[in-house]
Amino acid sequence: MLSSLGGIENKARAFRLGSDDFLEKPLELQECLLRAQALLRRYSSAAPPLPGQRCYTIVTFENLMIDPLTRRVLYNRRELDFTRREFDLLYVLSSQAGRVLTHEQLRYYVWNDDFEGDETNAIPVSVSRLRQKLGDGDCIENVRGVGYRFIDPRCKKE
């Protein structure tokens, strides 16, 4: 993350939200280059994206496929329609299957801290809509007071 805001509070928030690194402006070009090279070494096993293409991963489960490039969702071999935010929420949760994502992380990744309407209900209402559209309320689990977790349908307890 590159920010003009310094201080431990801003750095801590950035790391809690998933940043790999934090640079303050003004920055030294050599330091930026060295940090970028360290990140590349750390993630060298990943194939680089094509020029002009954003890095993305298609999420697949037994009966669910989510393609972030085409923004298509196939569930039980039929295509489902989602709003932009519903799609982003489903993609973020499913790409981190099994991991609890906090309300703060979801606000950051899906809404970019730009809520419309009642902030307290935006995430639960969106999760409710996802559950209805997927017809499988068990795939998104509420972790009370913390956030939500996507459960791989193959891992569900019978």
N, C-alpha and C positions, 0 to 999 in steps of 0.2 A: 504494500500500500504506500502510496505517495501522498503526503498531506502537508499542508502549511500549518496545521495544528500540531503542536508538540505536547509534551507532558506525558506522564505515566498513565493518566486516566485514558487519554485518547489511544495510546499504544495498547493498553490492556484491552480496551474495547475492540480494537482492530484484530488482535490475536484471538479473543474470545469468539469473534465472528468468522474466524477461519483464515485470516491472513497468514501467509508464510513468512512475511517480512514487513518491516515498517521503515520508511525513509521520510525524513523531514526536509521540507524546502527551507532554504536553498540547499541543494545537494551537491556533493562532489561527484563529478562524472565518473571518475575512476572507482569510487566506492560503489556507485550504482552498477557499473560494469562487472565488478567483482562479485557482487551479490547476485546478479543475473546469471553469471557463469556458475555459481554455486547451486542455484536453483536448477539450472539445466543439468548439471551433474546428478543431482538428486532424482530428477525425473527423466533421465536419459532413455529409459526403457519404453517410454511412450512415443508412438509415431508422431512426427510433426504434422500439423495441419497443412493443407495446400495453401499457396499464396492467396491472400484475400479471404480465406475461410477461417471461421472461428472454430476453436477446438470444441468438440462435442462427443458424446457417447450415446448410442442408442441403448435404451434400457429395455431388457426383455425378461419376461417371466414366462411360465408355462402358457398362460392364456392372455398375456398383456405385452404389447410392444409400444414404446414411446419413442418417437423420433424427433429430437429437438430441432433439427435442420428444416424438416418439412412441417413440423408442428402437428404431426398426425399421431393419433392414438388408436390402436386396434385392440379391441377387447372381445374375446371369444369370436374372433374372425370378422368382427364388424367394426366399422369406423365410428368413433364417438366424437361429438362436437363439444369443445370447451371454450370458455372465454379465455382471453390472454392470461389473466391472473390464475384462473383455475388450472390451465395447462402448466404454467410455471410452478404452481404449488405442487401439482402431481409429479412433475419432473424432479423437482428438488427433493421431495420426500422419497420417491422411488429410487432415485439414483444413490440415495444414502440408506437403502433398505436395512432395517434392523437397528439403525442408529436413531436416538432421540434428537430431534431438532427443536430447539427452544423457540418460544414465541418471538424472542428478539432476533434470532437467526432467520426465522421465516419472514418477519417484517423486513429485514435487511435484504434477503435474497429475492423475495417475491415482490414486495411493495417498495423497496428502496427507501424505507421510512417515509413514504408518501401515501398515507392512508386517505381514502375517500370515505366520508361518512363517519359512522360510529367506530372509533378505533378498537374498542373493547370487543366488538362482535365480528370484525372483518375476517379473522382467521377461522373461528368456529363455524361461521356461516359458509365460508368457502369449503371447508372440510366436509360439512354436511352435504353441500351440493356435489362434491366429488363422490361421496359415498352413495348418493342417490343415482348418479350417472353410471357408476361402476356396478351398482346393484349388489355390492358386496361390502357392507359396512365394516366387516372385520379386517379388511386389509389396511385400514388406517386406524391406529390405536391412539387414544388419548392418554397421555401420561400426565395425570392430574397435577396442576400447578407448575408444570415444566414445559410441555409442548406436545409434539406428535411424533409417532414412529410409523413407518410403512412396514408392513409385515409381508414378506414373500409368501404368496399363497401356498407354496409347497411346504412351508415350515409351520403352517397353522396346526394347532392341536385339534384333533377330532373330538 
